[in-house]
Amino acid sequence: MGNPEEDVVNFLEKLIEKNKGNFKKQGDFVVRPGIAYDRFDLTAVQGSYDMSLQGLVHHFLYEKGHYKKLLPADEFKKCEATVKKHPESIYGPETDEGFSRSKILRNEGLQDTLDEIHNAALMAVGRKLKSLKFEIPDEFKEIMDQYQ
């Protein structure tokens, strides 16, 4: 298990390469990667996390042990509860006002790290699909433009 961001990007690039024929036949970017509930749309980046790119990244981080490595034990417990009780959601560290200042800062730092991983995943998917000459949805392009 290496760098979580690199692992996610490599996983997604290989997944796209493996499924590019299906994308042409299906007319969408739905994959069945064998993770969690096994159905995700790689270009679903707005609205619900259910079956979205963010959902896939979240479940990948959990199933490959990256959350366990990245998160303190108390946050990992919350993450694991989210995975098991609300698989259609994604984990995010809380920054409750009742927390100590140090815990809030720690959790904000954790969220920044997770945001970087999710952003890298989105950019990797967009670049890979474009390199294969696929037309990506406008809302996906708009979000990509925010991070360039």
N, C-alpha and C positions, 0 to 999 in steps of 0.2 A: 504494500500500500504506500503510494507516494504522496505527492502534493495533491490535495483534494481538487484544486482548480484544474490542474493538468489532467488528472484522472477523469474528471467530468468531461472536459473538452475532448480528450482522446476517445472516450466512450461514445460521445455524441457523434463525432466525426465518423467513427467506424459504423455506428448504427445507421447513419444516413447513407453511407456507402453501400451497406448491406441491403438497404430498403429502397434504393433509388428506382429500381424497376417497378416496385409496388407503387411508388408515388406517381409514376407516369400512368399506370393502370387505374389506380384509385382516384386520381385527381385531387388528392389531399396528402397531408403529411402525418398520417396516423401510423404509429408503430406499436408493435407488441414485443417489448424488450425482455420479457420474463422478470420484470421487477414489479413489486406490489400488485396492483390489480391488472397489470399487463395491457393497458391501452392508454396511449397518450398521443396528443396532437402536438407535434413539435413547433407549430406556429401559433398555438393557443397561448397568448401572452396577456390578454385582457380579461377582466371579469374573474370568474371562479377559478380556483386552483385545481379543481377536479379535472383530471385528465389533461392538464396543461404541461407546458415545458417546465414551469417552476415545480409542479408536482413531481415530475420525473426526476428532476435534479434533487429535490428533497428526499425522495425514496432511494435514489442512488446513494446519496451521502449516508443515509441510515444503513442500508443493506451492505455497503462496502466498508463500514466501520469508521468512516470519516467523522461523523458526529461524535462518536465516542472519544476520538482523538482530539477533536477541536473544542469540545465543551467541558466545562467543569461538571462534576458529578450531579449537582443539583439541577443544572440545566439539561443535562442528558436525560435525567428521569422525566422531565417535562416533555422533552422531545420524543422520547419513547412512548409516553402516554398519548401524545398527538398522533404518532404513527399508528398505534394500535386502536385508539378509540375514535379517531377522526381521520381516516386515511385520505379523505378528499381534501384535507387542509394541509398547510405546511407549517413547520415550526418556525417560531421567531422568539428570541429572548425578550422577556418582559422588562420594562423600565418603569415599574410602578413607583409612584411618588412615595410610598411607604418604605421603599428600600433605602438602604444606606447609600450615601453618595458614591462610595467605592463600588458597590454592586451595580448601581446605575451606570457608572462609567465603564465597568467591565462588560456589562450586557450591551451597551451601545457599541463597544469595540467588537463584540461578537457579531452583532447585527451588521456592522460595516464589513466584516470578513465574509459573512454569508451573502451580503449584497454583491460583493466583488465576484464571488463564485457564480451567482446567478447571472450577473451581467456578462461575465466571460462565456457562460453557456449560451446565452442569447446571441452574442456576437459570433461565436463559433458556428452555431446553427445557421445564422444568416449568411455568413461567409461561405460555408460549405454548400448550402443550397444555391447560392448565386454562382459559385464556381462550377456547379453542375448544370447551370443555365435554367434553373427553376425560377418561376415567378413567385415571389413571396408576397403575402398579403400586405396591404397598405399600413395597417396598424402595427405590423411587425417592423416594417421599414421605418416608420415614425419613431418607434422606440429605439431602434438601432441608431438612428440619427442623433438621438439624445446622448449617446455614449461615444460618439466619434469625435 
